[in-house]
Amino acid sequence: MPSRLRIALVALIVLAASACSTRNVVGDGDDAELMLRGNDPVAYHTVGKPVKGDPAIKTLHDGLTYRFASESNKKIFVAAPERYVPAFGGYCASGAHYALKARIGADTFKIVDGRLYLFGSPRSRRHWELDQAANIKLGEWYWENETKDRPDRLQNWYRYTFRVPHYKTDAELEAEWQRRYGKK
């Protein structure tokens, strides 16, 4: 490969990586690394739905900003943050067991054994629930051993190129769901 082409390729990879994150965050006002799209992490557990946090009521945890609907929710979070931090850095739990980091919203979720899991859509959650326990176990393994500290775009490029052995397409998962549960 000619040296100019190599330099251009390396520059492109570095540029792409610099625009990536290792957590599913957004920027909003003064908060450049905002988790859960500004939703209150405690409210998922106590109210059972996403509740927008107040930009004036916030805290930092592991360099990321979390907002809260009330001072009391902030105190609850600060006392035990790991209980409320979303699994897999806030990326879609349905992609985690494939070692993928899908940037998603924070409206579709499920709490399993006290842990918050987020999904890109009700369908992705439904597919994940086909084998929830195995998907959690695999997702945690990939998160700790491969994906946690890798920028999302580079990780996804790698895993879309070199898929995990148990990878299933959306069509395959939907067919499996239809076989089990039929059409709604």
C-alpha positions as CSV (number, residue, x, y, z in Angstrom):
1,M,0.0,0.0,0.0
2,P,1.5,3.4,-0.9
3,S,2.5,5.5,2.1
4,R,0.1,8.3,1.2
5,L,-2.8,5.9,1.2
6,R,-1.6,4.4,4.5
7,I,-1.4,7.8,6.1
8,A,-4.8,8.8,4.8
9,L,-6.3,5.6,6.1
10,V,-4.7,6.0,9.6
11,A,-5.9,9.7,9.6
12,L,-9.4,8.6,8.7
13,I,-9.5,5.9,11.5
14,V,-8.2,8.4,14.1
15,L,-10.8,11.0,13.0
16,A,-13.6,8.4,13.2
17,A,-12.4,7.3,16.6
18,S,-12.2,10.8,18.0
19,A,-15.9,11.2,17.2
20,C,-16.8,8.1,19.2
21,S,-17.6,7.4,22.8
22,T,-17.2,4.5,25.0
23,R,-20.6,5.3,26.7
24,N,-24.0,6.2,25.1
25,V,-24.0,9.9,25.9
26,V,-25.4,13.1,24.4
27,G,-24.4,16.7,24.8
28,D,-27.0,19.1,26.2
29,G,-26.2,22.7,27.3
30,D,-23.3,22.6,29.7
31,D,-23.5,18.8,29.9
32,A,-21.2,17.3,27.2
33,E,-21.4,13.7,28.6
34,L,-25.0,13.4,29.6
35,M,-26.3,9.9,30.3
36,L,-29.8,8.5,29.7
37,R,-30.7,11.5,27.4
38,G,-31.1,13.5,30.6
39,N,-33.6,11.1,32.2
40,D,-33.5,10.5,36.0
41,P,-31.8,7.1,36.6
42,V,-33.6,6.5,39.9
43,A,-37.1,7.2,38.4
44,Y,-36.8,4.1,36.1
45,H,-36.8,2.1,39.4
46,T,-39.2,4.1,41.5
47,V,-41.7,5.4,38.9
48,G,-41.3,2.7,36.4
49,K,-40.9,5.0,33.4
50,P,-38.4,7.5,32.0
51,V,-38.7,10.9,33.7
52,K,-36.7,13.9,32.5
53,G,-34.2,15.2,35.0
54,D,-33.8,18.9,35.9
55,P,-30.6,20.3,34.4
56,A,-30.1,22.2,37.8
57,I,-30.2,18.9,39.7
58,K,-27.3,16.8,38.6
59,T,-24.2,14.9,39.6
60,L,-21.1,13.5,38.0
61,H,-20.3,9.8,38.3
62,D,-17.3,8.3,36.4
63,G,-17.0,11.5,34.5
64,L,-20.6,11.3,33.2
65,T,-23.4,13.6,34.1
66,Y,-26.7,12.3,35.5
67,R,-29.7,14.5,36.0
68,F,-32.5,14.0,38.5
69,A,-36.2,15.0,38.8
70,S,-35.7,15.8,42.5
71,E,-33.0,16.3,45.1
72,S,-34.1,13.2,46.9
73,N,-33.5,11.1,43.8
74,K,-30.1,12.6,43.5
75,K,-29.3,11.7,47.1
76,I,-30.5,8.1,46.5
77,F,-28.2,7.9,43.4
78,V,-25.2,9.4,45.1
79,A,-25.5,6.8,48.0
80,A,-25.4,3.8,45.6
81,P,-24.7,4.9,42.0
82,E,-23.8,1.4,40.7
83,R,-27.4,0.3,41.4
84,Y,-28.7,3.0,39.0
85,V,-26.1,3.2,36.3
86,P,-27.5,1.5,33.2
87,A,-26.0,-1.7,32.0
88,F,-23.6,-1.7,29.1
89,G,-22.8,2.0,29.3
90,G,-26.3,2.8,28.3
91,Y,-26.0,1.1,24.9
92,C,-28.7,-1.2,23.6
93,A,-28.8,-4.4,25.7
94,S,-30.0,-6.3,22.6
95,G,-26.6,-5.6,20.9
96,A,-24.4,-6.2,23.9
97,H,-24.4,-10.0,23.6
98,Y,-23.2,-9.5,20.0
99,A,-20.4,-7.2,21.2
100,L,-22.1,-4.3,19.5
101,K,-22.6,-0.8,20.9
102,A,-25.9,0.6,19.5
103,R,-26.6,4.3,20.3
104,I,-30.2,4.5,21.3
105,G,-32.7,6.6,23.2
106,A,-33.6,5.9,26.8
107,D,-37.3,5.3,26.6
108,T,-37.5,1.5,26.1
109,F,-36.1,-0.3,29.1
110,K,-36.4,-3.3,31.4
111,I,-35.3,-3.7,35.0
112,V,-33.9,-7.2,35.7
113,D,-32.7,-8.1,39.2
114,G,-32.5,-4.4,40.0
115,R,-30.4,-3.5,36.9
116,L,-31.5,-1.1,34.2
117,Y,-31.3,-2.4,30.6
118,L,-32.0,-0.1,27.7
119,F,-33.3,-1.0,24.2
120,G,-33.6,0.7,20.9
121,S,-37.2,-0.4,20.4
122,P,-39.9,-2.6,21.9
123,R,-39.0,-5.2,19.2
124,S,-35.3,-5.3,20.2
125,R,-36.4,-5.8,23.8
126,R,-38.8,-8.6,22.8
127,H,-36.0,-10.3,20.8
128,W,-33.6,-10.0,23.8
129,E,-36.2,-11.5,26.1
130,L,-36.2,-14.7,24.0
131,D,-33.2,-15.8,26.0
132,Q,-32.8,-13.0,28.6
133,A,-30.6,-14.8,31.0
134,A,-28.1,-16.0,28.4
135,N,-28.1,-12.6,26.7
136,I,-27.3,-10.9,30.0
137,K,-24.5,-13.3,30.7
138,L,-23.0,-13.0,27.2
139,G,-23.5,-9.2,27.2
140,E,-21.6,-8.9,30.5
141,W,-18.8,-11.1,29.3
142,Y,-18.4,-9.1,26.1
143,W,-18.7,-5.8,28.0
144,E,-15.9,-6.7,30.4
145,N,-13.6,-8.4,28.0
146,E,-14.0,-6.5,24.7
147,T,-16.4,-3.6,24.4
148,K,-16.3,-1.5,27.6
149,D,-13.4,0.7,26.7
150,R,-13.6,0.6,22.9
151,P,-15.1,3.5,21.0
152,D,-18.5,2.6,19.7
153,R,-17.9,3.1,15.9
154,L,-14.7,1.1,15.9
155,Q,-16.2,-1.7,18.0
156,N,-19.2,-1.9,15.7
157,W,-17.1,-1.8,12.5
158,Y,-15.1,-4.7,14.0
159,R,-18.1,-6.8,15.0
160,Y,-20.1,-6.2,11.8
161,T,-17.0,-7.4,9.9
162,F,-16.2,-10.3,12.3
163,R,-19.5,-11.3,13.8
164,V,-19.7,-13.4,17.0
165,P,-20.5,-17.1,16.4
166,H,-24.0,-16.9,17.8
167,Y,-25.1,-13.8,15.8
168,K,-28.7,-13.7,14.6
169,T,-30.2,-11.2,12.2
170,D,-33.4,-9.3,13.1
171,A,-35.3,-11.4,10.6
172,E,-34.1,-14.6,12.3
173,L,-35.0,-13.3,15.7
174,E,-38.4,-12.2,14.6
175,A,-39.0,-15.6,13.0
176,E,-38.1,-17.3,16.3
177,W,-40.4,-14.9,18.2
178,Q,-43.2,-15.7,15.8
179,R,-42.7,-19.4,16.1
180,R,-42.9,-19.2,19.9
181,Y,-45.6,-16.6,20.4
182,G,-47.3,-16.0,17.1
183,K,-48.5,-12.6,15.8
184,K,-49.9,-10.1,18.2
